[in-house]
Amino acid sequence: MSDHPAPDPHADASRLRHPEHSYPPVAHARSPSELIPQARHALHTAAGQAPPTEIGMDDGPVREEAPTDPSPPALWDLSPEDRPRERLLREGAHTLESTALLALVLGTGRGNGEDALQLARRVLDVLGGVEALGAATPEVLQTITGIGPVKSARIRAAFELALRAGPVEPPHEVPLPEDPLTDAIERMRGQVAIGERAVLALRPQAAGEPITLALGEGLGPRTRLGSHLARMLGEGVGPWWIFVVRPGGEPRTTEREAALRLEEAARLVGLSLERVVLIGGRDAWALSGGAA
């Protein structure tokens, strides 16, 4: 026989009928919006990660993710030429990272040691990138610490301007104007058969064809400078460019000396001779008047 008294079945039935008499009161169930942050906090703590922080708002707690890079470089740690504004003015907006562009839109940081560049990095980390930033409403933006009505309005205005402007070709895809001298060299090269020699004169500001000063010979000690100048004066005082075309090879001393004599003689007769260029094969050199 057991010394313990037999259980009373009526007592259990009584407890089932009136649980509040035998058990402590049950706490009011919490909403999922209150439980989810606690669960995420526990998961981050178990994984050894920094837990997300919360900021209080009038309509309830709003979660703000901790930045992926807790210590982005401060603006004042950068050399002046590497700061966003200076880089944009020097290299163009298309060369800046999204963080740097957003920092310029924000203008300032939080005033607690977090500058505009660090704030921009944190905003992009919280939202998950530029696409999410562009889709965020001012109300969503203002749930991020440091973004108030002014900064959220700046961000929305910047994206609205971009939408209204439409696609813009980056500067490096815009064709650059051709160099007049390069174009002229190609034209003169096409005027003379391969392996032949010639001296041609061109007025770069005129639309006409070049004139042939000599065919079958180049520029040297025996060049008839007076004949060349007379032919050019008959067409006008210039300005003129002279091209010496011959088979490949760097300029010879005699060619340079003849070009200097031609330039001096042109000044004496009032002819504007801006440059003398040697074209040898696929290369070109300035004999006088600047680089070719």
Backbone as CSV, one residue per row, in Angstrom:
resi,resn,N_x,N_y,N_z,CA_x,CA_y,CA_z,C_x,C_y,C_z
1,MET,0.858,-1.201,0.000,0.000,0.000,0.000,0.888,1.244,0.000
2,SER,0.489,2.202,-0.738,1.277,3.452,-0.787,0.841,4.380,0.305
3,ASP,1.818,5.116,0.872,1.491,6.095,1.906,0.822,7.337,1.343
4,HIS,0.946,7.556,-0.005,0.376,8.763,-0.619,-1.105,8.569,-0.836
5,PRO,-1.922,9.576,-0.580,-3.361,9.451,-0.814,-3.684,9.380,-2.291
6,ALA,-4.743,8.716,-2.624,-5.146,8.561,-4.027,-5.571,9.912,-4.574
7,PRO,-5.244,10.178,-5.858,-5.627,11.470,-6.454,-7.130,11.612,-6.534
8,ASP,-7.558,12.825,-6.354,-8.988,13.117,-6.388,-9.370,13.508,-7.808
9,PRO,-10.129,12.666,-8.547,-10.489,12.997,-9.940,-11.325,14.244,-10.031
10,HIS,-12.091,14.556,-9.019,-12.924,15.765,-9.068,-12.091,17.038,-9.025
11,ALA,-10.922,16.929,-8.371,-10.061,18.123,-8.314,-9.568,18.501,-9.697
12,ASP,-9.138,17.515,-10.527,-8.677,17.808,-11.887,-9.790,18.410,-12.728
13,ALA,-10.984,17.855,-12.572,-12.112,18.397,-13.343,-12.384,19.836,-12.944
14,SER,-12.223,20.104,-11.640,-12.449,21.475,-11.186,-11.439,22.431,-11.770
15,ARG,-10.167,21.954,-11.886,-9.122,22.815,-12.438,-9.369,23.086,-13.916
16,LEU,-9.887,22.099,-14.631,-10.174,22.313,-16.045,-11.305,23.304,-16.239
17,ARG,-12.320,23.224,-15.310,-13.455,24.132,-15.451,-13.082,25.565,-15.058
18,HIS,-12.169,25.706,-14.093,-11.794,27.039,-13.606,-10.276,27.171,-13.576
19,PRO,-9.632,27.285,-14.774,-8.159,27.331,-14.790,-7.601,28.557,-14.104
20,GLU,-8.370,29.644,-14.057,-7.808,30.845,-13.443,-7.645,30.708,-11.942
21,HIS,-8.278,29.720,-11.349,-8.153,29.517,-9.912,-6.893,28.766,-9.554
22,SER,-6.308,28.039,-10.559,-5.187,27.159,-10.228,-3.906,27.540,-10.945
23,TYR,-3.926,28.334,-12.031,-2.728,28.696,-12.807,-2.540,30.205,-12.785
24,PRO,-1.322,30.642,-12.947,-1.096,32.090,-13.013,-1.762,32.667,-14.256
25,PRO,-2.137,33.924,-14.235,-2.805,34.534,-15.399,-1.900,34.546,-16.621
26,VAL,-2.485,34.300,-17.801,-1.746,34.265,-19.059,-1.548,35.700,-19.555
27,ALA,-0.292,36.012,-19.961,-0.010,37.368,-20.446,-0.707,37.597,-21.777
28,HIS,-1.014,38.865,-22.049,-1.668,39.211,-23.307,-0.723,38.919,-24.477
29,ALA,-1.241,38.249,-25.516,-0.396,37.862,-26.662,0.141,39.115,-27.351
30,ARG,1.452,39.088,-27.729,2.082,40.218,-28.402,1.899,40.087,-29.901
31,SER,1.853,41.234,-30.567,1.626,41.221,-32.013,2.895,40.775,-32.727
32,PRO,2.747,40.241,-33.985,3.938,39.825,-34.740,4.927,40.954,-34.934
33,SER,4.449,42.205,-35.081,5.378,43.315,-35.294,6.281,43.540,-34.094
34,GLU,5.826,43.078,-32.891,6.660,43.209,-31.701,7.571,42.008,-31.527
35,LEU,7.133,40.842,-32.011,7.926,39.624,-31.815,9.030,39.477,-32.855
36,ILE,8.782,39.948,-34.103,9.771,39.740,-35.164,11.098,40.407,-34.846
37,PRO,11.121,41.679,-34.370,12.427,42.264,-34.035,13.185,41.477,-32.980
38,GLN,12.463,40.897,-31.981,13.143,40.099,-30.959,13.751,38.853,-31.567
39,ALA,13.014,38.226,-32.492,13.545,37.016,-33.132,14.776,37.340,-33.965
40,ARG,14.744,38.442,-34.703,15.909,38.809,-35.505,17.088,39.154,-34.614
41,HIS,16.805,39.828,-33.514,17.866,40.153,-32.559,18.530,38.880,-32.051
42,ALA,17.733,37.858,-31.726,18.295,36.603,-31.219,19.111,35.901,-32.282
43,LEU,18.644,35.918,-33.548,19.388,35.278,-34.633,20.716,35.961,-34.865
44,HIS,20.727,37.303,-34.882,21.989,38.022,-35.077,22.961,37.748,-33.932
45,THR,22.436,37.708,-32.705,23.306,37.468,-31.546,23.904,36.070,-31.609
46,ALA,23.095,35.076,-31.996,23.594,33.702,-32.089,24.646,33.558,-33.177
47,ALA,24.518,34.357,-34.260,25.484,34.268,-35.363,26.706,35.134,-35.132
48,GLY,26.763,35.827,-34.006,27.906,36.687,-33.712,27.925,37.952,-34.529
49,GLN,26.755,38.394,-35.035,26.677,39.601,-35.846,26.093,40.734,-35.015
50,ALA,26.337,41.941,-35.493,25.760,43.107,-34.830,24.259,43.098,-35.054
51,PRO,23.465,43.174,-34.008,22.014,43.139,-34.186,21.510,44.414,-34.831
52,PRO,20.358,44.331,-35.533,19.772,45.546,-36.078,19.287,46.447,-34.969
53,THR,19.304,47.724,-35.224,18.832,48.686,-34.244,17.441,49.142,-34.610
54,GLU,16.755,49.743,-33.664,15.419,50.253,-33.905,15.386,51.725,-33.564
55,ILE,14.559,52.442,-34.307,14.327,53.835,-33.973,12.839,54.003,-33.777
56,GLY,12.454,54.789,-32.792,11.042,54.944,-32.486,10.381,55.951,-33.406
57,MET,9.184,55.637,-33.872,8.388,56.529,-34.693,6.988,56.578,-34.106
58,ASP,6.229,57.548,-34.556,4.888,57.697,-34.009,3.999,56.506,-34.311
59,ASP,4.256,55.858,-35.477,3.394,54.755,-35.861,3.993,53.403,-35.491
60,GLY,4.943,53.351,-34.563,5.483,52.071,-34.113,6.965,51.971,-34.387
61,PRO,7.610,50.931,-33.861,9.045,50.767,-34.063,9.368,50.453,-35.519
62,VAL,10.416,51.070,-36.040,10.866,50.836,-37.402,12.283,50.327,-37.340
63,ARG,12.560,49.254,-38.052,13.882,48.640,-37.988,14.833,49.333,-38.944
64,GLU,16.029,49.562,-38.472,17.077,50.128,-39.323,18.269,49.190,-39.283
65,GLU,18.626,48.606,-40.443,19.710,47.641,-40.492,21.035,48.308,-40.160
66,ALA,21.891,47.579,-39.477,23.240,48.077,-39.233,23.996,48.093,-40.550
67,PRO,24.828,49.097,-40.835,25.557,49.159,-42.102,26.474,47.960,-42.265
68,THR,26.659,47.557,-43.547,27.570,46.450,-43.804,29.010,46.850,-43.504
69,ASP,29.326,48.135,-43.702,30.655,48.633,-43.358,30.490,49.606,-42.199
70,PRO,30.762,49.185,-40.956,30.486,50.047,-39.813,31.360,51.282,-39.758
71,SER,32.449,51.312,-40.511,33.330,52.479,-40.436,33.769,52.901,-41.828
72,PRO,32.849,53.453,-42.655,33.250,53.926,-43.971,34.205,55.108,-43.834
73,PRO,35.013,55.379,-44.861,35.977,56.473,-44.753,35.276,57.806,-44.576
74,ALA,35.806,58.611,-43.691,35.237,59.933,-43.459,35.639,60.867,-44.595
75,LEU,34.792,61.855,-44.843,35.054,62.796,-45.925,36.375,63.515,-45.724
76,TRP,36.655,63.891,-44.486,37.868,64.663,-44.232,39.114,63.795,-44.179
77,ASP,38.957,62.461,-44.241,40.116,61.584,-44.361,40.634,61.529,-45.792
78,LEU,39.817,61.978,-46.743,40.204,61.958,-48.154,40.995,63.210,-48.490
79,SER,41.921,63.075,-49.416,42.636,64.248,-49.894,41.662,65.136,-50.665
80,PRO,41.913,66.442,-50.738,40.966,67.350,-51.398,40.606,66.921,-52.814
81,GLU,41.576,66.414,-53.571,41.271,66.047,-54.957,40.443,64.768,-55.065
82,ASP,40.342,63.988,-53.987,39.574,62.744,-54.007,38.172,62.900,-53.432
83,ARG,37.789,64.094,-53.011,36.457,64.301,-52.449,35.428,64.388,-53.577
84,PRO,34.168,64.017,-53.281,33.172,63.898,-54.353,33.009,65.146,-55.216
85,ARG,32.885,66.327,-54.595,32.653,67.533,-55.395,33.815,67.807,-56.338
86,GLU,35.044,67.692,-55.827,36.211,67.976,-56.656,36.332,66.948,-57.789
87,ARG,36.040,65.680,-57.500,36.112,64.658,-58.542,35.061,64.891,-59.618
88,LEU,33.855,65.290,-59.201,32.802,65.547,-60.191,33.189,66.690,-61.118
89,LEU,33.717,67.770,-60.549,34.083,68.923,-61.366,35.255,68.610,-62.281
90,ARG,36.160,67.733,-61.820,37.358,67.437,-62.605,37.127,66.328,-63.630
91,GLU,36.387,65.273,-63.250,36.294,64.079,-64.084,34.892,63.828,-64.635
92,GLY,33.878,64.499,-64.100,32.511,64.283,-64.553,31.719,63.424,-63.577
93,ALA,30.400,63.644,-63.556,29.535,62.922,-62.610,29.517,61.430,-62.876
94,HIS,29.713,61.020,-64.151,29.629,59.601,-64.482,30.768,58.783,-63.882
95,THR,31.808,59.427,-63.352,32.934,58.689,-62.779,32.760,58.435,-61.282
96,LEU,31.732,59.020,-60.659,31.564,58.904,-59.208,30.755,57.669,-58.842
97,GLU,31.077,57.079,-57.673,30.307,55.978,-57.140,28.959,56.510,-56.633
98,SER,28.005,55.586,-56.456,26.674,55.979,-55.990,26.747,56.656,-54.624
99,THR,27.630,56.164,-53.751,27.769,56.763,-52.429,28.197,58.223,-52.531
100,ALA,29.148,58.512,-53.399,29.638,59.877,-53.557,28.563,60.782,-54.147
101,LEU,27.798,60.287,-55.118,26.728,61.091,-55.697,25.657,61.411,-54.662
102,LEU,25.281,60.406,-53.867,24.261,60.639,-52.848,24.765,61.625,-51.795
103,ALA,26.046,61.557,-51.457,26.605,62.499,-50.488,26.475,63.939,-50.986
104,LEU,26.661,64.157,-52.291,26.503,65.499,-52.842,25.047,65.951,-52.788
105,VAL,24.120,65.012,-52.998,22.698,65.362,-52.909,22.323,65.714,-51.470
106,LEU,22.815,64.933,-50.518,22.491,65.182,-49.113,23.073,66.503,-48.632
107,GLY,24.295,66.799,-49.038,24.914,68.072,-48.676,25.628,68.050,-47.347
108,THR,24.980,67.527,-46.317,25.576,67.500,-44.974,25.279,66.158,-44.325
109,GLY,25.998,65.905,-43.221,25.762,64.686,-42.447,24.771,64.928,-41.335
110,ARG,24.972,64.210,-40.222,24.038,64.301,-39.104,24.443,65.334,-38.070
111,GLY,25.659,65.814,-38.099,26.119,66.753,-37.103,26.616,66.100,-35.834
112,ASN,26.717,64.776,-35.817,27.218,64.067,-34.633,28.508,63.319,-34.946
113,GLY,29.254,63.816,-35.928,30.477,63.141,-36.334,30.311,62.297,-37.577
114,GLU,29.083,62.088,-38.042,28.823,61.335,-39.266,28.655,62.325,-40.408
115,ASP,29.636,62.358,-41.323,29.578,63.328,-42.403,28.664,62.844,-43.518
116,ALA,28.556,63.642,-44.587,27.625,63.329,-45.673,27.985,62.028,-46.375
117,LEU,29.287,61.745,-46.524,29.697,60.519,-47.201,29.339,59.289,-46.375
118,GLN,29.551,59.355,-45.084,29.200,58.229,-44.217,27.687,58.040,-44.137
119,LEU,26.943,59.141,-44.082,25.489,59.044,-44.056,24.969,58.429,-45.350
120,ALA,25.539,58.829,-46.474,25.119,58.265,-47.766,25.370,56.766,-47.815
121,ARG,26.534,56.339,-47.316,26.841,54.907,-47.283,25.815,54.160,-46.438
122,ARG,25.446,54.716,-45.304,24.509,54.033,-44.410,23.110,53.974,-45.026
123,VAL,22.702,55.048,-45.680,21.376,55.059,-46.313,21.282,53.968,-47.375
124,LEU,22.315,53.837,-48.204,22.297,52.807,-49.242,22.340,51.408,-48.634
125,ASP,23.073,51.258,-47.539,23.112,49.960,-46.864,21.743,49.591,-46.309
126,VAL,21.073,50.576,-45.707,19.769,50.304,-45.099,18.748,49.903,-46.156
127,LEU,18.715,50.657,-47.259,17.700,50.421,-48.279,18.053,49.285,-49.227
128,GLY,19.342,49.007,-49.379,19.741,47.906,-50.248,20.202,48.309,-51.632
129,GLY,20.520,49.580,-51.857,21.058,49.985,-53.144,20.324,51.157,-53.760
130,VAL,20.797,51.553,-54.958,20.280,52.748,-55.619,18.849,52.544,-56.104
131,GLU,18.526,51.344,-56.606,17.174,51.109,-57.105,16.148,51.277,-55.991
132,ALA,16.458,50.723,-54.824,15.537,50.872,-53.695,15.464,52.321,-53.239
133,LEU,16.580,53.036,-53.318,16.573,54.451,-52.960,15.665,55.232,-53.892
134,GLY,15.718,54.926,-55.190,14.884,55.631,-56.147,13.401,55.357,-55.972
135,ALA,13.073,54.179,-55.439,11.662,53.815,-55.250,11.122,54.240,-53.894
136,ALA,11.989,54.658,-52.980,11.561,54.974,-51.614,10.798,56.288,-51.576
137,THR,9.708,56.296,-50.856,8.916,57.512,-50.657,9.569,58.365,-49.572
138,PRO,9.205,59.640,-49.469,9.746,60.461,-48.382,9.466,59.878,-47.006
139,GLU,8.295,59.250,-46.845,7.965,58.655,-45.547,8.926,57.528,-45.200
140,VAL,9.252,56.697,-46.198,10.198,55.595,-45.962,11.585,56.152,-45.682
141,LEU,11.997,57.145,-46.441,13.332,57.724,-46.248,13.478,58.306,-44.849
142,GLN,12.411,58.900,-44.323,12.497,59.540,-43.020,12.490,58.560,-41.860
143,THR,12.343,57.258,-42.156,12.493,56.265,-41.089,13.958,55.965,-40.810
144,ILE,14.864,56.506,-41.615,16.303,56.290,-41.444,16.864,57.429,-40.610
145,THR,17.606,57.094,-39.596,18.194,58.114,-38.737,19.070,59.063,-39.545
146,GLY,18.837,60.359,-39.387,19.625,61.358,-40.097,18.966,61.875,-41.352
147,ILE,17.870,61.240,-41.787,17.143,61.697,-42.967,15.814,62.275,-42.516
148,GLY,15.709,63.593,-42.615,14.478,64.277,-42.245,13.757,64.786,-43.472
149,PRO,12.830,65.697,-43.284,12.072,66.229,-44.427,12.954,66.878,-45.491
150,VAL,13.985,67.619,-45.086,14.821,68.329,-46.057,15.595,67.354,-46.924
151,LYS,16.277,66.419,-46.304,17.099,65.476,-47.068,16.237,64.518,-47.894
152,SER,15.106,64.083,-47.358,14.237,63.193,-48.144,13.689,63.934,-49.364
153,ALA,13.384,65.228,-49.210,12.910,66.011,-50.351,14.004,66.175,-51.400
154,ARG,15.241,66.379,-50.964,16.353,66.489,-51.913,16.521,65.213,-52.723
155,ILE,16.442,64.068,-52.054,16.608,62.791,-52.747,15.502,62.586,-53.771
156,ARG,14.244,62.826,-53.364,13.134,62.637,-54.295,13.239,63.607,-55.473
157,ALA,13.659,64.854,-55.217,13.794,65.835,-56.295,14.867,65.410,-57.286
158,ALA,15.983,64.867,-56.791,17.066,64.440,-57.668,16.600,63.325,-58.597
159,PHE,15.877,62.343,-58.060,15.394,61.240,-58.897,14.323,61.722,-59.876
160,GLU,13.496,62.661,-59.461,12.469,63.177,-60.368,13.100,63.928,-61.537
161,LEU,14.147,64.700,-61.278,14.850,65.385,-62.366,15.468,64.389,-63.338
162,ALA,16.051,63.313,-62.789,16.646,62.290,-63.652,15.589,61.638,-64.536
163,LEU,14.399,61.374,-63.977,13.328,60.774,-64.762,12.867,61.713,-65.872
164,ARG,12.761,62.990,-65.565,12.301,63.944,-66.573,13.333,64.155,-67.674
165,ALA,14.625,64.071,-67.318,15.676,64.268,-68.312,15.745,63.113,-69.289
166,GLY,15.412,61.901,-68.832,15.498,60.735,-69.690,16.933,60.265,-69.834
167,PRO,17.155,59.242,-70.672,18.512,58.701,-70.846,19.459,59.757,-71.396
168,VAL,20.656,59.802,-70.836,21.684,60.753,-71.268,22.932,59.965,-71.633
169,GLU,23.464,60.238,-72.813,24.682,59.559,-73.242,25.861,60.016,-72.392
170,PRO,26.676,59.084,-71.870,27.856,59.497,-71.105,28.831,60.260,-71.983
171,PRO,29.612,61.164,-71.391,30.492,62.020,-72.196,31.452,61.267,-73.085
172,HIS,31.952,60.102,-72.615,32.970,59.419,-73.417,32.395,58.811,-74.687
173,GLU,31.061,58.741,-74.822,30.457,58.202,-76.023,30.124,59.287,-77.045
174,VAL,30.278,60.547,-76.669,30.022,61.635,-77.602,31.221,61.762,-78.540
175,PRO,31.007,61.676,-79.858,32.151,61.760,-80.775,32.849,63.105,-80.671
176,LEU,34.146,63.073,-80.598,34.940,64.293,-80.508,35.151,64.879,-81.903
177,PRO,35.259,66.196,-82.014,35.512,66.794,-83.327,36.884,66.378,-83.843
178,GLU,36.975,66.215,-85.153,38.235,65.797,-85.750,39.262,66.925,-85.661
179,ASP,40.526,66.522,-85.536,41.615,67.482,-85.519,41.839,67.967,-86.954
180,PRO,41.768,69.275,-87.203,41.932,69.758,-88.580,43.260,69.353,-89.199
181,LEU,44.335,69.359,-88.421,45.631,68.994,-88.971,45.671,67.519,-89.343
182,THR,45.136,66.659,-88.463,45.105,65.226,-88.768,44.311,64.964,-90.037
183,ASP,43.175,65.653,-90.163,42.354,65.491,-91.354,43.107,65.959,-92.601
184,ALA,43.818,67.079,-92.477,44.576,67.594,-93.624,45.697,66.648,-94.015
185,ILE,46.370,66.045,-93.039,47.454,65.099,-93.342,46.918,63.916,-94.128
186,GLU,45.766,63.408,-93.737,45.171,62.288,-94.461,44.811,62.690,-95.882
187,ARG,44.312,63.910,-96.055,43.967,64.378,-97.399,45.203,64.490,-98.273
188,MET,46.283,65.054,-97.720,47.506,65.219,-98.502,48.127,63.870,-98.853
189,ARG,48.042,62.927,-97.937,48.589,61.594,-98.191,47.866,60.937,-99.367
190,GLY,46.580,61.192,-99.469,45.825,60.608,-100.569,46.034,61.306,-101.904
191,GLN,46.694,62.471,-101.917,46.931,63.216,-103.154,48.126,62.690,-103.935
192,VAL,48.997,61.932,-103.279,50.262,61.524,-103.891,50.322,59.998,-103.946
193,ALA,50.745,59.484,-105.083,50.866,58.036,-105.243,51.948,57.500,-104.315
194,ILE,51.806,56.256,-103.902,52.770,55.630,-102.993,54.147,55.617,-103.648
195,GLY,55.143,56.076,-102.906,56.513,56.100,-103.397,56.880,57.381,-104.122
196,GLU,55.928,58.248,-104.390,56.193,59.507,-105.084,56.528,60.609,-104.082
197,ARG,57.071,61.728,-104.619,57.396,62.900,-103.826,56.605,64.089,-104.351
198,ALA,56.237,64.979,-103.416,55.512,66.180,-103.838,55.544,67.197,-102.715
199,VAL,55.349,68.469,-103.089,55.184,69.555,-102.121,53.838,70.197,-102.422
200,LEU,52.943,70.182,-101.436,51.584,70.668,-101.600,51.320,71.807,-100.622
201,ALA,50.470,72.739,-101.017,50.086,73.860,-100.159,48.566,73.871,-100.007
202,LEU,48.126,74.155,-98.778,46.690,74.121,-98.471,46.339,75.311,-97.593
203,ARG,45.232,75.969,-97.927,44.684,76.974,-97.032,43.641,76.280,-96.143
204,PRO,43.922,76.077,-94.843,43.035,75.267,-93.991,41.646,75.848,-93.816
205,GLN,41.505,77.173,-93.959,40.202,77.792,-93.762,39.387,77.882,-95.048
206,ALA,39.970,77.474,-96.144,39.266,77.495,-97.427,38.766,76.100,-97.755
207,ALA,37.726,76.036,-98.578,37.129,74.743,-98.918,37.738,74.139,-100.175
208,GLY,38.677,74.846,-100.803,39.221,74.360,-102.063,40.231,73.237,-101.894
209,GLU,40.687,72.704,-103.034,41.677,71.648,-103.060,43.078,72.246,-102.886
210,PRO,44.035,71.438,-102.426,45.407,71.937,-102.298,46.006,72.210,-103.677
211,ILE,47.036,73.068,-103.682,47.755,73.325,-104.936,49.093,72.605,-104.880
212,THR,49.571,72.152,-106.036,50.823,71.419,-106.117,51.949,72.400,-106.417
213,LEU,52.907,72.502,-105.465,54.055,73.382,-105.657,55.190,72.668,-106.371
214,ALA,55.332,71.388,-106.140,56.384,70.617,-106.803,55.936,69.164,-106.860
215,LEU,56.280,68.457,-107.964,55.941,67.049,-108.113,57.200,66.296,-108.518
216,GLY,57.486,65.219,-107.812,58.687,64.448,-108.090,59.885,64.911,-107.282
217,GLU,59.717,65.885,-106.452,60.799,66.356,-105.597,60.229,66.797,-104.258
218,GLY,61.112,66.916,-103.249,60.699,67.305,-101.914,61.168,68.689,-101.564
219,LEU,61.687,68.798,-100.345,62.149,70.086,-99.826,63.613,69.917,-99.433
220,GLY,64.493,70.774,-99.994,65.913,70.649,-99.707,66.668,71.889,-100.117
221,PRO,68.021,71.792,-100.204,68.840,72.968,-100.519,68.542,73.553,-101.894
222,ARG,68.099,72.748,-102.848,67.862,73.235,-104.207,66.400,73.609,-104.463
223,THR,65.594,73.604,-103.447,64.179,73.941,-103.622,64.042,75.396,-104.066
224,ARG,63.211,75.636,-105.073,63.003,76.986,-105.593,61.957,77.678,-104.704
225,LEU,62.443,78.262,-103.632,61.548,78.873,-102.658,60.742,80.007,-103.267
226,GLY,61.391,80.845,-104.101,60.689,81.973,-104.703,59.518,81.504,-105.549
227,SER,59.713,80.407,-106.292,58.644,79.890,-107.135,57.452,79.421,-106.291
228,HIS,57.756,78.746,-105.196,56.679,78.280,-104.311,55.895,79.458,-103.741
229,LEU,56.613,80.491,-103.260,55.945,81.626,-102.628,55.101,82.395,-103.639
230,ALA,55.614,82.543,-104.865,54.869,83.272,-105.893,53.562,82.541,-106.205
231,ARG,53.624,81.227,-106.296,52.406,80.462,-106.595,51.372,80.637,-105.470
232,MET,51.834,80.629,-104.219,50.920,80.775,-103.089,50.342,82.190,-103.023
233,LEU,51.187,83.223,-103.302,50.695,84.596,-103.275,49.635,84.822,-104.328
234,GLY,49.757,84.104,-105.433,48.757,84.232,-106.492,47.389,83.726,-106.055
235,GLU,47.355,82.884,-105.066,46.088,82.344,-104.567,45.579,83.093,-103.343
236,GLY,46.473,83.909,-102.738,46.064,84.636,-101.550,47.166,84.618,-100.506
237,VAL,47.045,85.533,-99.533,48.112,85.658,-98.543,48.017,84.583,-97.449
238,GLY,46.989,83.813,-97.440,46.905,82.730,-96.457,45.855,82.971,-95.392
239,PRO,45.977,82.263,-94.300,47.124,81.428,-93.878,47.266,80.148,-94.704
240,TRP,48.536,79.666,-94.747,48.873,78.499,-95.542,49.529,77.427,-94.677
241,TRP,49.304,76.189,-95.114,50.052,75.039,-94.598,50.733,74.380,-95.788
242,ILE,51.997,74.021,-95.605,52.743,73.317,-96.653,53.020,71.891,-96.188
243,PHE,52.800,70.942,-97.096,53.016,69.520,-96.794,54.045,68.960,-97.772
244,VAL,55.075,68.375,-97.212,56.104,67.704,-97.999,55.838,66.208,-97.888
245,VAL,55.508,65.579,-99.016,55.140,64.157,-99.031,56.244,63.377,-99.729
246,ARG,56.722,62.341,-99.061,57.758,61.466,-99.624,57.689,60.121,-98.943
247,PRO,58.438,59.101,-99.440,58.485,57.808,-98.764,58.981,57.951,-97.322
248,GLY,58.679,56.934,-96.502,58.915,57.003,-95.060,60.330,57.338,-94.660
249,GLY,60.487,57.813,-93.446,61.775,58.200,-92.898,61.658,59.480,-92.110
250,GLU,62.427,59.603,-91.044,62.360,60.805,-90.216,62.926,62.006,-90.961
251,PRO,62.598,63.225,-90.477,63.068,64.434,-91.167,64.596,64.500,-91.229
252,ARG,65.084,64.987,-92.351,66.518,65.186,-92.510,66.865,66.621,-92.125
253,THR,68.122,66.837,-91.816,68.572,68.179,-91.442,68.344,69.161,-92.575
254,THR,68.585,68.736,-93.811,68.407,69.630,-94.964,66.936,70.034,-95.132
255,GLU,66.023,69.123,-94.787,64.596,69.449,-94.878,64.191,70.480,-93.830
256,ARG,64.729,70.330,-92.626,64.409,71.297,-91.582,64.978,72.675,-91.929
257,GLU,66.187,72.702,-92.439,66.794,73.982,-92.797,66.032,74.660,-93.925
258,ALA,65.585,73.868,-94.918,64.822,74.440,-96.029,63.474,74.976,-95.539
259,ALA,62.844,74.288,-94.575,61.565,74.748,-94.036,61.731,76.075,-93.311
260,LEU,62.834,76.236,-92.555,63.080,77.496,-91.859,63.326,78.637,-92.848
261,ARG,64.043,78.353,-93.942,64.273,79.390,-94.961,62.961,79.784,-95.634
262,LEU,62.112,78.783,-95.891,60.823,79.050,-96.515,59.947,79.897,-95.600
263,GLU,59.976,79.613,-94.307,59.177,80.362,-93.331,59.647,81.811,-93.249
264,GLU,60.975,82.020,-93.270,61.515,83.379,-93.188,61.204,84.166,-94.466
265,ALA,61.312,83.506,-95.600,61.014,84.181,-96.869,59.536,84.554,-96.944
266,ALA,58.654,83.722,-96.427,57.223,84.026,-96.439,56.935,85.275,-95.621
267,ARG,57.605,85.433,-94.482,57.404,86.630,-93.671,57.839,87.889,-94.421
268,LEU,58.928,87.790,-95.184,59.454,88.948,-95.889,58.495,89.439,-96.966
269,VAL,57.755,88.522,-97.582,56.852,88.923,-98.674,55.416,89.101,-98.194
270,GLY,55.173,88.985,-96.871,53.837,89.189,-96.340,52.904,88.010,-96.486
271,LEU,53.470,86.817,-96.590,52.665,85.603,-96.728,52.524,84.944,-95.359
272,SER,51.313,84.548,-95.005,51.063,83.890,-93.710,51.253,82.386,-93.872
273,LEU,52.427,81.918,-93.441,52.741,80.485,-93.494,52.737,79.957,-92.050
274,GLU,51.718,79.202,-91.709,51.542,78.771,-90.321,52.373,77.542,-89.976
275,ARG,52.542,76.619,-90.910,53.274,75.388,-90.591,53.760,74.706,-91.850
276,VAL,54.859,73.949,-91.677,55.395,73.084,-92.726,55.476,71.686,-92.136
277,VAL,54.836,70.720,-92.794,54.696,69.365,-92.260,55.300,68.365,-93.243
278,LEU,56.081,67.434,-92.714,56.624,66.334,-93.504,55.758,65.101,-93.292
279,ILE,55.288,64.487,-94.383,54.517,63.243,-94.330,55.384,62.158,-94.931
280,GLY,55.796,61.204,-94.103,56.633,60.098,-94.559,55.955,58.775,-94.263
281,GLY,55.338,58.170,-95.285,54.621,56.921,-95.049,53.400,57.169,-94.176
282,ARG,53.303,56.440,-93.054,52.180,56.591,-92.139,52.474,57.582,-91.014
283,ASP,53.650,58.182,-91.004,54.025,59.115,-89.961,54.051,60.529,-90.493
284,ALA,54.064,61.485,-89.555,54.143,62.898,-89.929,54.931,63.642,-88.863
285,TRP,55.699,64.680,-89.303,56.509,65.476,-88.395,56.345,66.950,-88.753
286,ALA,56.457,67.819,-87.763,56.418,69.253,-87.991,57.833,69.729,-88.287
287,LEU,58.032,70.298,-89.472,59.325,70.882,-89.808,59.398,72.317,-89.294
288,SER,58.253,72.977,-89.134,58.180,74.308,-88.543,56.715,74.571,-88.213
289,GLY,56.497,75.498,-87.301,55.134,75.921,-86.991,54.377,75.106,-85.977
290,GLY,55.020,74.198,-85.220,54.305,73.447,-84.194,54.260,71.961,-84.469
291,ALA,53.628,71.222,-83.542,53.597,69.759,-83.619,52.655,69.300,-84.704
292,ALA,53.006,68.169,-85.333,52.157,67.557,-86.344,51.388,66.412,-85.757
